[in-house]
């Protein structure tokens, strides 16, 4: 699992959607979002763009995500963004003026993930497969979560900071754009 390296790979996929005329980097994402909306900030509805989300300048919260064991109930992207069970994170909200400063936000990247899903009407793994992995012939790269059993032999068990393997071998990240890329070093260098 590539963890946060997922973010720049996802950004490349967004650029492909921009090139195809499907995504405007400066349009308010609430104009694209149909399944969830960025909530108001101090009583005012902020304009948040894909450019801001991808550059971590949208003023959004939630630095990173813990992931889930494969035996746990996996939340939807909307549950994650709302911070509602079974999500294990607080809500993703704007709490500083958008565009005023850089703040790393996996939560903002997850808003961007849902934005491209709502734009295309496709699953996130399907979007990334069509826009990047197939055109670049990256046969060992996927955003599928959980990792399909047929692919598990190609990837190693996760080891967090304590040096012990992750319970269940690896975590599931429905926050795919922020942390869910499965790839190999050779595939990654081709992105």
C-alpha positions in Angstrom: 0.0 0.0 0.0 1.3 3.4 -1.0 -0.4 5.4 1.7 -0.3 9.2 1.1 1.5 8.7 -2.2 -2.0 8.0 -3.4 -2.7 11.8 -3.4 -0.3 12.9 -6.2 -1.4 9.8 -8.3 -5.0 10.9 -7.8 -4.1 14.4 -8.8 -2.8 13.1 -12.1 -6.1 11.4 -12.6 -7.9 14.7 -12.0 -5.7 16.4 -14.5 -6.7 13.8 -17.1 -10.4 14.6 -16.3 -9.6 18.3 -16.8 -7.9 17.7 -20.1 -11.0 15.8 -21.2 -13.1 18.8 -20.3 -15.0 17.0 -17.5 -13.6 18.9 -14.5 -12.8 22.6 -14.0 -10.1 23.1 -11.4 -11.5 26.4 -10.3 -15.3 25.7 -10.2 -16.9 25.4 -6.8 -17.1 21.6 -6.0 -20.6 22.0 -4.6 -21.7 22.6 -8.2 -20.4 19.1 -9.0 -21.3 17.3 -5.8 -24.7 15.6 -5.9 -24.3 13.0 -3.1 -22.9 15.3 -0.4 -22.2 19.0 0.0 -19.3 21.0 1.6 -21.0 22.3 4.8 -21.1 26.1 5.6 -18.3 27.7 7.5 -19.3 30.2 10.2 -22.8 30.5 8.6 -21.3 31.2 5.1 -21.2 28.7 2.3 -17.6 28.6 1.1 -16.5 28.2 -2.5 -14.0 25.3 -2.6 -12.3 24.3 -5.8 -10.6 21.1 -6.9 -7.4 23.2 -7.2 -7.7 24.1 -3.5 -8.5 20.6 -2.4 -5.5 19.1 -4.4 -3.1 21.8 -3.1 -4.3 21.5 0.5 -5.4 25.2 0.6 -9.2 24.6 1.0 -9.2 25.1 4.8 -10.5 21.6 5.4 -10.0 19.4 8.4 -8.9 15.8 9.0 -5.2 15.4 8.4 -5.2 11.6 7.8 -7.0 8.4 8.2 -6.5 5.2 10.3 -8.0 2.8 7.9 -10.2 -0.2 8.9 -9.6 -3.8 9.5 -11.1 -6.1 6.9 -13.4 -7.5 9.5 -14.9 -4.1 10.3 -17.9 -2.5 8.7 -16.5 -0.1 6.1 -18.1 3.4 5.9 -19.3 5.1 2.8 -17.4 8.2 1.6 -20.4 10.3 2.8 -20.2 8.7 6.3 -16.5 9.5 6.4 -17.1 13.1 5.3 -19.9 13.5 7.9 -17.8 11.7 10.6 -20.7 9.3 11.2 -20.4 5.7 12.3 -18.9 3.4 11.2 -16.4 6.1 10.2 -13.5 6.5 12.7 -12.8 10.1 12.0 -14.4 13.5 12.9 -16.4 15.3 10.3 -14.5 16.9 7.4 -15.3 20.6 7.5 -13.9 24.0 6.5 -12.6 25.7 9.6 -10.1 28.2 8.2 -10.7 30.7 5.3 -10.3 28.8 2.0 -7.2 29.9 0.1 -5.6 31.6 3.1 -3.0 29.0 4.0 -1.7 25.5 3.3 -2.9 22.8 5.7 -2.4 19.1 4.8 -5.9 17.5 4.6 -6.7 13.9 3.7 -10.2 15.0 4.4 -10.0 17.6 1.6 -8.6 14.9 -0.7 -11.6 12.7 0.1 -13.9 15.6 -0.8 -12.1 15.7 -4.2 -12.5 11.9 -4.5 -16.3 12.2 -4.1 -16.3 15.2 -6.5 -14.8 13.1 -9.4 -17.1 10.2 -8.6 -20.1 12.5 -8.8 -18.8 14.1 -12.0 -18.3 10.8 -13.8 -20.9 8.6 -12.1 -18.3 5.9 -11.7 -16.6 4.2 -8.8 -13.2 5.7 -7.8 -11.2 2.6 -8.7 -12.9 2.5 -12.2 -12.1 6.2 -12.8 -8.4 5.7 -11.9 -8.1 2.5 -13.9 -9.6 4.1 -17.0 -7.7 7.4 -16.7 -4.3 6.2 -15.6 -3.6 2.6 -15.0 -4.9 1.1 -18.3 -3.4 3.9 -20.5 0.0 3.5 -18.8 -0.3 -0.3 -18.6 0.1 -0.3 -14.8 -1.2 -3.8 -14.2 -0.1 -3.9 -10.6 -1.8 -0.7 -9.5 -5.3 -0.3 -8.2 -7.4 1.7 -5.8 -9.7 -1.3 -5.1 -10.7 -1.5 -1.4 -10.4 -4.0 0.1 -7.7 -5.4 -2.1 -9.2 -8.3 -4.0 -8.0 -11.7 -2.8 -6.8 -12.5 -6.3 -4.3 -9.6 -6.1 -3.1 -10.1 -2.5 -0.2 -12.4 -3.4 1.3 -9.4 -5.2 1.6 -7.2 -2.2 3.3 -7.3 1.2 1.8 -7.3 4.7 1.7 -3.8 6.3 4.1 -2.9 9.1 3.3 0.2 11.1 5.8 2.0 13.3 6.0 -0.6 16.0 7.5 -3.2 13.7 4.6 -5.7 14.1 2.4 -6.7 11.2 -1.0 -5.0 10.8 -3.7 -7.1 12.3 -5.3 -8.8 9.3 -2.3 -8.1 7.1 -3.5 -4.7 5.8 -6.1 -2.0 6.4 -8.9 -1.0 4.1 -9.0 2.6 3.1 -12.4 3.8 1.6 -10.6 7.2 1.6 -9.0 5.9 -1.6 -7.7 9.1 -3.1 -6.0 10.0 0.2 -4.5 6.7 1.2 -5.8 3.7 -0.8 -3.4 3.1 -3.7 -2.0 -0.4 -4.1 1.0 -0.4 -6.4 4.6 -1.6 -6.9 7.8 0.5 -7.0 8.1 -0.2 -10.7 4.5 0.8 -11.5 4.8 3.9 -9.2 7.9 5.3 -11.1 5.8 5.1 -14.3 3.1 7.4 -13.0 
